[in-house]
Structures are given as C-alpha cells and as structure tokens.
Amino acid sequence: HLLNPIGLGMGDVKFAAQIGLLLAWIAFPVGLLGLAISFIAAAIYAALQFAARGRNFNRLVPFAPFMFFGLLFVEAGLLI
C-alpha cells in the first residue's frame, strides 16, 4: 500500500493483518500457505478476466475475497 496506494486499498491491508494474525497464531508456515493460496487464486482470476475481456489492464481486482478464500482453504485443511 505504501508503494502503490491505488493497487492495494487500506481495507485490504487491515484485513490482511487480521488474517495474518489468525493464521500465524496457528503456525508461521500456515500463514505463508494461506498467503500463497490467496495470491494464486487472485492471479488465476485476473488471468481469466484478462482472457475473457480482452487486454484491459486498468481493471481493479479486490484482494479481500481471495484472502478470505485462502483462510478458509487453510482452516478447512487443518480441521480435516
């Protein structure tokens, strides 16, 4: 957020801090796994949007839903 305020909103930053604390409380590698899953899911979504709508790089993608998906994915894996 400090380098590019348009790229990542302050709400995403606050949500990332909460999810990071929740996942790192379990174990630090679990937090990194949740973060990696979030970035991979967001990258797949952005690639699909890029392919479907043409070459439009000006589209903003909210990152909070993907962080929540990473949290749910990691938590579901820990409960099973």
Sine and cosine of phi, psi and omega as CSV:
sin_phi,cos_phi,sin_psi,cos_psi,sin_omega,cos_omega
0.00,0.00,-0.54,0.84,-0.03,-1.00
-0.94,0.34,-0.57,0.82,-0.02,-1.00
-0.98,0.18,-0.62,0.79,-0.03,-1.00
-0.61,-0.79,1.00,0.01,-0.06,-1.00
-0.87,0.48,-0.45,0.89,0.01,-1.00
-0.97,0.26,-0.53,0.85,-0.07,-1.00
-0.94,0.34,-0.58,0.82,-0.03,-1.00
-0.66,-0.75,0.88,-0.47,-0.05,-1.00
-0.97,0.26,0.29,-0.96,-0.01,-1.00
-0.93,0.38,-0.49,0.87,0.08,-1.00
-0.90,0.43,-0.63,0.77,0.07,-1.00
-0.90,0.43,-0.62,0.79,0.01,-1.00
-0.91,0.42,-0.70,0.71,0.01,-1.00
-0.91,0.42,-0.67,0.75,0.01,-1.00
-0.91,0.40,-0.62,0.79,0.03,-1.00
-0.90,0.44,-0.61,0.79,0.03,-1.00
-0.90,0.43,-0.67,0.74,0.01,-1.00
-0.92,0.40,-0.70,0.71,0.00,-1.00
-0.92,0.39,-0.63,0.78,0.04,-1.00
-0.88,0.48,-0.67,0.74,0.05,-1.00
-0.91,0.42,-0.64,0.77,0.00,-1.00
-0.91,0.42,-0.71,0.71,-0.02,-1.00
-0.97,0.25,-0.61,0.79,0.00,-1.00
-0.95,0.32,-0.36,0.93,0.06,-1.00
-0.89,0.45,-0.58,0.81,0.03,-1.00
-0.95,0.32,-0.84,0.54,0.05,-1.00
-0.18,-0.98,0.54,-0.84,-0.05,-1.00
-0.88,0.47,-0.68,0.73,0.04,-1.00
-0.88,0.47,-0.47,0.88,0.05,-1.00
-0.92,0.40,-0.62,0.78,0.06,-1.00
-0.90,0.44,-0.66,0.75,0.04,-1.00
-0.92,0.39,-0.60,0.80,0.04,-1.00
-0.90,0.43,-0.70,0.72,0.04,-1.00
-0.88,0.47,-0.64,0.77,0.04,-1.00
-0.91,0.41,-0.68,0.74,0.00,-1.00
-0.90,0.44,-0.68,0.74,0.02,-1.00
-0.89,0.45,-0.63,0.78,0.02,-1.00
-0.89,0.46,-0.73,0.69,-0.01,-1.00
-0.92,0.39,-0.63,0.77,0.02,-1.00
-0.90,0.43,-0.70,0.71,0.01,-1.00
-0.89,0.45,-0.66,0.75,0.02,-1.00
-0.91,0.40,-0.61,0.79,0.01,-1.00
-0.92,0.38,-0.65,0.76,0.04,-1.00
-0.90,0.45,-0.71,0.71,0.02,-1.00
-0.88,0.48,-0.71,0.70,-0.02,-1.00
-0.91,0.43,-0.62,0.78,0.03,-1.00
-0.91,0.41,-0.65,0.76,0.04,-1.00
-0.91,0.40,-0.65,0.76,0.06,-1.00
-0.90,0.43,-0.63,0.78,0.03,-1.00
-0.90,0.44,-0.67,0.74,-0.01,-1.00
-0.95,0.32,-0.60,0.80,-0.08,-1.00
-0.98,0.21,-0.60,0.80,-0.12,-0.99
-0.97,-0.26,0.10,1.00,0.01,-1.00
1.00,-0.02,-0.13,-0.99,-0.11,-0.99
-1.00,0.05,0.95,0.32,0.00,-1.00
-0.90,-0.44,0.98,-0.20,-0.03,-1.00
-1.00,0.07,-0.03,1.00,-0.07,-1.00
-1.00,0.06,0.03,1.00,-0.04,-1.00
-0.98,0.18,0.75,-0.66,0.05,-1.00
-1.00,-0.02,0.67,-0.74,0.01,-1.00
-0.88,-0.47,0.88,-0.48,0.04,-1.00
-0.93,0.37,0.69,-0.72,-0.09,-1.00
-1.00,-0.07,-0.34,0.94,-0.07,-1.00
-0.86,0.51,-0.68,0.74,0.03,-1.00
-0.88,0.48,-0.55,0.84,0.01,-1.00
-0.97,0.26,-0.54,0.84,0.10,-0.99
-0.91,0.41,-0.65,0.76,0.03,-1.00
-0.91,0.42,-0.63,0.78,0.06,-1.00
-0.88,0.47,-0.69,0.73,0.04,-1.00
-0.89,0.46,-0.65,0.76,0.05,-1.00
-0.88,0.47,-0.75,0.66,0.00,-1.00
-0.90,0.45,-0.65,0.76,-0.01,-1.00
-0.89,0.46,-0.71,0.70,-0.02,-1.00
-0.94,0.35,-0.69,0.73,0.00,-1.00
-0.90,0.44,-0.65,0.76,0.02,-1.00
-0.91,0.42,-0.58,0.81,0.04,-1.00
-0.93,0.36,-0.52,0.85,0.01,-1.00
-0.97,0.23,-0.47,0.88,-0.03,-1.00
-0.99,0.16,-0.40,0.92,-0.02,-1.00
-0.99,0.16,0.00,0.00,0.00,0.00
